[in-house]
Amino acid sequence: MVAVTLWGSLRRFTGGEGQVEVEARNFKELLDRLAETYPGLKPQIDRGVSLALDGRIYREAWFTEIGPDSEVVL
C-alpha cells in the first residue's frame, strides 16, 4: 500500500481525508485506483495533476515506480 497525501481542495473528494492508502506500483496505477475509489477525484486527475515522489515533482510520468516506503503527495 502507498500512502498518498492530498493537498487543499482535493481533500473534499475523499471525505476530508488528508491521507489515503492505495495499492499501486507506479503513478498510472495510483491515479487509476484513486479515480476508482474516489470518483470525485477523476475530473481533477483527467485535467492533469502533478505528483511529488520523495520530494521530487513529476507530471505525466505514468510508469515511474513507487516504492512501499515512498512519500507521495498529490
Protein Blocks (a to p, Z undefined) as FASTA:
>chain_A
ZZdddehjlmmmnnopabdcdddfbfklmmmmmmmmmmmlmmmmmnopaddeehiacehi
lklccdfkbccdZZ
